[in-house]
Amino acid sequence: MYSIKKLEKQLPYMPLWELGIEEIAGHNIEIQGREEVNKMLKEGWILLHIYTLRYHEDGVWRERPMAILGKPGNVLEKE
């Protein structure tokens, strides 16, 4: 199992504004949403974060896996 310190040494750190992200999108990654997220990744979007959205609906607490993706500027400027 990795510790945060080990991961920090292995992965380069870049602030979000240095990644050249021009667009950010949040997306459900359940069955139907997963296909859309995979399509976005193939188009050059970057997976920035995965989290669980917890919400109260009809008297029941529900959970939904979500992803935040960023689209770098160079993807927008295809020749």
Buried (B, 14 or more C-beta within 10 A) or exposed (E): EEEEEEEEEEEEEEEEEEEBBEEEBEBBBEEEBBEBBEEBEEEEBBEBEEEEEEEEEEEEEEEEBBBBBBBBEEBEEEE
